Amino acid sequence: MVITMQNESMSELKKRLNSSSMYLQSNDMQVVEVKKGYAKVEMVIDEQILNVHGFVHGGALYSLADTAAGAASFATGRDSVTLAGTINYIKPGKGGKLIGIAQEISAGRTTGVYEVFIFNDEEVLLSRATFTMFFLDGDRYKNKLKK
């Protein structure tokens, strides 16, 4: 089911993002704040996301960054999918919680670029990522799903 953001408030968007994705729920991620071109997403650090060294797996950090960028792009009023993403791992992930903060850098007709910083709950910067999101044409996308 695709819902457009035209008349959706930020609180409704936050609720939709948190309730419609089993991936977020199964990975203990939650969108805690959204506003135009911005999102804050938190993820609980538990044993399931640790690597063999006992630090947060890089894939979990990437997933959180992708989720934050996606939420920020949805908060522009346009649904999107990830076109490309890069991440730099700065420090090992440890603590009780990860916090991903995404900010829009640029938005054009079909794509948007988002920068994401991930911190732990002690405000230590763990990684920095850049994502390019492809904005979906709502009517065309809805019609494709109906077929």
C-alpha atoms as an extended CHARMM CRD file, in Angstrom:
* protein
*
       147  EXT
         1         1  MET       CA              0.0000000000        0.0000000000        0.0000000000  PROA      1               0.0000000000
         2         2  VAL       CA              1.4620000000        3.3450000000       -1.0120000000  PROA      2               0.0000000000
         3         3  ILE       CA              0.3300000000        6.4990000000        0.7440000000  PROA      3               0.0000000000
         4         4  THR       CA              1.3220000000        9.9060000000       -0.5360000000  PROA      4               0.0000000000
         5         5  MET       CA              2.4960000000       12.5890000000        1.8300000000  PROA      5               0.0000000000
         6         6  GLN       CA              0.3930000000       15.3920000000        0.3720000000  PROA      6               0.0000000000
         7         7  ASN       CA             -1.9590000000       15.6380000000        3.3510000000  PROA      7               0.0000000000
         8         8  GLU       CA              0.0290000000       13.6190000000        5.8760000000  PROA      8               0.0000000000
         9         9  SER       CA              1.2880000000       15.3950000000        8.9920000000  PROA      9               0.0000000000
        10        10  MET       CA              4.7300000000       14.7290000000       10.4020000000  PROA      10              0.0000000000
        11        11  SER       CA              3.2480000000       12.8110000000       13.3520000000  PROA      11              0.0000000000
        12        12  GLU       CA              1.2290000000       10.6660000000       10.9340000000  PROA      12              0.0000000000
        13        13  LEU       CA              4.3690000000       10.0690000000        8.8520000000  PROA      13              0.0000000000
        14        14  LYS       CA              6.3290000000        9.0200000000       11.9410000000  PROA      14              0.0000000000
        15        15  LYS       CA              3.5440000000        6.6200000000       12.9060000000  PROA      15              0.0000000000
        16        16  ARG       CA              3.3490000000        5.2250000000        9.3520000000  PROA      16              0.0000000000
        17        17  LEU       CA              7.0950000000        4.6690000000        9.0990000000  PROA      17              0.0000000000
        18        18  ASN       CA              7.2660000000        2.9570000000       12.4840000000  PROA      18              0.0000000000
        19        19  SER       CA              4.2380000000        0.7200000000       11.9560000000  PROA      19              0.0000000000
        20        20  SER       CA              4.4950000000       -0.2360000000        8.2810000000  PROA      20              0.0000000000
        21        21  SER       CA              8.0050000000       -1.6830000000        8.2310000000  PROA      21              0.0000000000
        22        22  MET       CA              8.5920000000       -5.0650000000        9.8090000000  PROA      22              0.0000000000
        23        23  TYR       CA             12.2790000000       -4.4920000000        9.0490000000  PROA      23              0.0000000000
        24        24  LEU       CA             12.4040000000       -1.5180000000       11.4300000000  PROA      24              0.0000000000
        25        25  GLN       CA             10.4770000000       -3.3930000000       14.0870000000  PROA      25              0.0000000000
        26        26  SER       CA             12.5750000000       -6.5650000000       13.8550000000  PROA      26              0.0000000000
        27        27  ASN       CA             15.7920000000       -4.5340000000       14.0850000000  PROA      27              0.0000000000
        28        28  ASP       CA             14.6780000000       -2.3780000000       17.0370000000  PROA      28              0.0000000000
        29        29  MET       CA             14.7000000000        0.8290000000       14.9700000000  PROA      29              0.0000000000
        30        30  GLN       CA             12.2870000000        3.6810000000       15.5740000000  PROA      30              0.0000000000
        31        31  VAL       CA             11.7830000000        7.0010000000       13.8300000000  PROA      31              0.0000000000
        32        32  VAL       CA             11.6550000000        9.4530000000       16.7410000000  PROA      32              0.0000000000
        33        33  GLU       CA             11.5540000000       12.7770000000       14.8870000000  PROA      33              0.0000000000
        34        34  VAL       CA             10.7770000000       13.9830000000       11.3720000000  PROA      34              0.0000000000
        35        35  LYS       CA             10.4860000000       17.4110000000        9.8400000000  PROA      35              0.0000000000
        36        36  LYS       CA             10.9700000000       18.6240000000        6.3050000000  PROA      36              0.0000000000
        37        37  GLY       CA             14.2530000000       17.1710000000        5.0280000000  PROA      37              0.0000000000
        38        38  TYR       CA             15.2770000000       15.9130000000        8.4870000000  PROA      38              0.0000000000
        39        39  ALA       CA             14.8840000000       12.7180000000       10.4870000000  PROA      39              0.0000000000
        40        40  LYS       CA             16.1740000000       11.1950000000       13.6980000000  PROA      40              0.0000000000
        41        41  VAL       CA             16.0760000000        7.4080000000       13.9920000000  PROA      41              0.0000000000
        42        42  GLU       CA             17.1710000000        5.3590000000       16.9860000000  PROA      42              0.0000000000
        43        43  MET       CA             18.2720000000        1.7290000000       17.1270000000  PROA      43              0.0000000000
        44        44  VAL       CA             18.7850000000       -0.4190000000       20.2170000000  PROA      44              0.0000000000
        45        45  ILE       CA             22.1960000000       -2.0770000000       20.4340000000  PROA      45              0.0000000000
        46        46  ASP       CA             21.7370000000       -5.7250000000       21.3590000000  PROA      46              0.0000000000
        47        47  GLU       CA             23.6670000000       -8.9460000000       20.7680000000  PROA      47              0.0000000000
        48        48  GLN       CA             21.9160000000       -9.5790000000       17.4480000000  PROA      48              0.0000000000
        49        49  ILE       CA             23.6480000000       -6.6440000000       15.7230000000  PROA      49              0.0000000000
        50        50  LEU       CA             27.1810000000       -7.1770000000       17.0610000000  PROA      50              0.0000000000
        51        51  ASN       CA             30.0440000000       -8.4400000000       14.9310000000  PROA      51              0.0000000000
        52        52  VAL       CA             32.6280000000      -11.0530000000       15.9910000000  PROA      52              0.0000000000
        53        53  HSD       CA             34.6100000000       -8.3220000000       17.8120000000  PROA      53              0.0000000000
        54        54  GLY       CA             31.6440000000       -7.3060000000       19.9530000000  PROA      54              0.0000000000
        55        55  PHE       CA             31.0290000000       -4.0170000000       18.1380000000  PROA      55              0.0000000000
        56        56  VAL       CA             27.9780000000       -3.0060000000       16.1000000000  PROA      56              0.0000000000
        57        57  HSD       CA             28.1280000000       -4.6830000000       12.7020000000  PROA      57              0.0000000000
        58        58  GLY       CA             28.7920000000       -2.2780000000        9.8270000000  PROA      58              0.0000000000
        59        59  GLY       CA             25.6700000000       -3.5340000000        8.0710000000  PROA      59              0.0000000000
        60        60  ALA       CA             23.5390000000       -2.4520000000       11.0300000000  PROA      60              0.0000000000
        61        61  LEU       CA             25.0850000000        1.0370000000       10.9170000000  PROA      61              0.0000000000
        62        62  TYR       CA             24.4710000000        1.2230000000        7.1660000000  PROA      62              0.0000000000
        63        63  SER       CA             20.8970000000        0.0590000000        7.6260000000  PROA      63              0.0000000000
        64        64  LEU       CA             20.2500000000        2.7240000000       10.2620000000  PROA      64              0.0000000000
        65        65  ALA       CA             21.7650000000        5.3990000000        8.0030000000  PROA      65              0.0000000000
        66        66  ASP       CA             19.6320000000        4.2450000000        5.0630000000  PROA      66              0.0000000000
        67        67  THR       CA             16.5060000000        4.3070000000        7.2210000000  PROA      67              0.0000000000
        68        68  ALA       CA             17.2660000000        7.8170000000        8.4960000000  PROA      68              0.0000000000
        69        69  ALA       CA             17.9220000000        9.1280000000        4.9660000000  PROA      69              0.0000000000
        70        70  GLY       CA             14.7050000000        7.5240000000        3.7510000000  PROA      70              0.0000000000
        71        71  ALA       CA             12.6690000000        9.0360000000        6.5840000000  PROA      71              0.0000000000
        72        72  ALA       CA             14.1630000000       12.4890000000        5.9060000000  PROA      72              0.0000000000
        73        73  SER       CA             13.3350000000       12.2080000000        2.2200000000  PROA      73              0.0000000000
        74        74  PHE       CA              9.7650000000       11.0940000000        2.9900000000  PROA      74              0.0000000000
        75        75  ALA       CA              9.4480000000       14.1630000000        5.2260000000  PROA      75              0.0000000000
        76        76  THR       CA              9.7760000000       16.3540000000        2.1340000000  PROA      76              0.0000000000
        77        77  GLY       CA              6.3420000000       15.1350000000        1.1130000000  PROA      77              0.0000000000
        78        78  ARG       CA              7.6050000000       12.6880000000       -1.4990000000  PROA      78              0.0000000000
        79        79  ASP       CA              8.0480000000        8.9400000000       -1.1620000000  PROA      79              0.0000000000
        80        80  SER       CA             11.4130000000        7.6250000000       -2.3060000000  PROA      80              0.0000000000
        81        81  VAL       CA             13.7630000000        4.6890000000       -2.6150000000  PROA      81              0.0000000000
        82        82  THR       CA             17.5230000000        4.5540000000       -2.1610000000  PROA      82              0.0000000000
        83        83  LEU       CA             19.4850000000        5.0710000000       -5.3540000000  PROA      83              0.0000000000
        84        84  ALA       CA             23.0000000000        5.0270000000       -3.8350000000  PROA      84              0.0000000000
        85        85  GLY       CA             24.6820000000        5.2190000000       -0.4640000000  PROA      85              0.0000000000
        86        86  THR       CA             28.1940000000        5.4340000000        0.9340000000  PROA      86              0.0000000000
        87        87  ILE       CA             29.3260000000        5.2520000000        4.5280000000  PROA      87              0.0000000000
        88        88  ASN       CA             32.5020000000        5.9510000000        6.4520000000  PROA      88              0.0000000000
        89        89  TYR       CA             32.9740000000        4.0520000000        9.6970000000  PROA      89              0.0000000000
        90        90  ILE       CA             34.7700000000        6.3220000000       12.1380000000  PROA      90              0.0000000000
        91        91  LYS       CA             34.6650000000        4.5930000000       15.5430000000  PROA      91              0.0000000000
        92        92  PRO       CA             33.4790000000        1.1640000000       16.6880000000  PROA      92              0.0000000000
        93        93  GLY       CA             29.8460000000        1.0220000000       17.6820000000  PROA      93              0.0000000000
        94        94  LYS       CA             29.1820000000        0.3280000000       21.3280000000  PROA      94              0.0000000000
        95        95  GLY       CA             26.7720000000        1.5530000000       23.9580000000  PROA      95              0.0000000000
        96        96  GLY       CA             23.0630000000        1.0270000000       24.5100000000  PROA      96              0.0000000000
        97        97  LYS       CA             21.6000000000        2.8870000000       21.5510000000  PROA      97              0.0000000000
        98        98  LEU       CA             22.4850000000        4.2460000000       18.1090000000  PROA      98              0.0000000000
        99        99  ILE       CA             21.1320000000        7.5920000000       16.9440000000  PROA      99              0.0000000000
       100       100  GLY       CA             21.0070000000        8.3780000000       13.2260000000  PROA      100             0.0000000000
       101       101  ILE       CA             20.4280000000       11.9800000000       12.1920000000  PROA      101             0.0000000000
       102       102  ALA       CA             19.7290000000       12.7200000000        8.5330000000  PROA      102             0.0000000000
       103       103  GLN       CA             19.6500000000       16.1430000000        6.8990000000  PROA      103             0.0000000000
       104       104  GLU       CA             18.7610000000       17.0470000000        3.3290000000  PROA      104             0.0000000000
       105       105  ILE       CA             21.6780000000       18.5040000000        1.3810000000  PROA      105             0.0000000000
       106       106  SER       CA             19.9100000000       18.9620000000       -1.9380000000  PROA      106             0.0000000000
       107       107  ALA       CA             16.5870000000       18.0150000000       -3.5390000000  PROA      107             0.0000000000
       108       108  GLY       CA             15.8280000000       18.1970000000       -7.2090000000  PROA      108             0.0000000000
       109       109  ARG       CA             13.0850000000       17.0510000000       -9.5200000000  PROA      109             0.0000000000
       110       110  THR       CA             13.8790000000       13.3260000000       -9.2680000000  PROA      110             0.0000000000
       111       111  THR       CA             16.5920000000       12.8780000000       -6.6310000000  PROA      111             0.0000000000
       112       112  GLY       CA             17.6290000000       14.1420000000       -3.2250000000  PROA      112             0.0000000000
       113       113  VAL       CA             20.9360000000       13.9150000000       -1.3690000000  PROA      113             0.0000000000
       114       114  TYR       CA             21.0240000000       13.3210000000        2.3920000000  PROA      114             0.0000000000
       115       115  GLU       CA             23.8770000000       13.3570000000        4.8770000000  PROA      115             0.0000000000
       116       116  VAL       CA             23.5840000000       11.0550000000        7.8850000000  PROA      116             0.0000000000
       117       117  PHE       CA             25.5670000000       11.0820000000       11.1100000000  PROA      117             0.0000000000
       118       118  ILE       CA             25.3330000000        8.1570000000       13.5160000000  PROA      118             0.0000000000
       119       119  PHE       CA             26.1680000000        8.6220000000       17.1840000000  PROA      119             0.0000000000
       120       120  ASN       CA             25.9870000000        6.3170000000       20.1750000000  PROA      120             0.0000000000
       121       121  ASP       CA             24.0910000000        7.2760000000       23.3170000000  PROA      121             0.0000000000
       122       122  GLU       CA             27.2620000000        8.9410000000       24.6650000000  PROA      122             0.0000000000
       123       123  GLU       CA             27.2530000000       11.3300000000       21.6590000000  PROA      123             0.0000000000
       124       124  VAL       CA             30.3430000000        9.7150000000       20.1040000000  PROA      124             0.0000000000
       125       125  LEU       CA             30.3280000000        9.9690000000       16.2910000000  PROA      125             0.0000000000
       126       126  LEU       CA             30.4620000000        6.4360000000       14.8830000000  PROA      126             0.0000000000
       127       127  SER       CA             29.8740000000        6.9630000000       11.1770000000  PROA      127             0.0000000000
       128       128  ARG       CA             29.0050000000        9.4430000000        8.4600000000  PROA      128             0.0000000000
       129       129  ALA       CA             27.0600000000        8.5350000000        5.3280000000  PROA      129             0.0000000000
       130       130  THR       CA             25.7130000000       10.1380000000        2.1800000000  PROA      130             0.0000000000
       131       131  PHE       CA             22.6120000000        8.8050000000        0.4190000000  PROA      131             0.0000000000
       132       132  THR       CA             21.0230000000        9.6750000000       -2.8940000000  PROA      132             0.0000000000
       133       133  MET       CA             17.2980000000        9.0320000000       -2.8930000000  PROA      133             0.0000000000
       134       134  PHE       CA             15.1120000000        8.6440000000       -5.9710000000  PROA      134             0.0000000000
       135       135  PHE       CA             11.7390000000       10.3480000000       -5.5920000000  PROA      135             0.0000000000
       136       136  LEU       CA              8.8310000000        8.2090000000       -6.7510000000  PROA      136             0.0000000000
       137       137  ASP       CA              6.2060000000        9.7130000000       -8.9970000000  PROA      137             0.0000000000
       138       138  GLY       CA              3.2310000000        8.8970000000       -6.7800000000  PROA      138             0.0000000000
       139       139  ASP       CA              0.6010000000        8.4350000000       -9.4810000000  PROA      139             0.0000000000
       140       140  ARG       CA              2.8520000000        6.4070000000      -11.7760000000  PROA      140             0.0000000000
       141       141  TYR       CA              4.0330000000        4.2490000000       -8.8730000000  PROA      141             0.0000000000
       142       142  LYS       CA              0.4720000000        3.6460000000       -7.5850000000  PROA      142             0.0000000000
       143       143  ASN       CA             -0.7060000000        2.6810000000      -11.0620000000  PROA      143             0.0000000000
       144       144  LYS       CA              2.1800000000        0.2270000000      -11.4060000000  PROA      144             0.0000000000
       145       145  LEU       CA              1.2240000000       -1.4580000000       -8.1270000000  PROA      145             0.0000000000
       146       146  LYS       CA             -2.4070000000       -1.8470000000       -9.2630000000  PROA      146             0.0000000000
       147       147  LYS       CA             -1.3710000000       -3.8290000000      -12.3730000000  PROA      147             0.0000000000
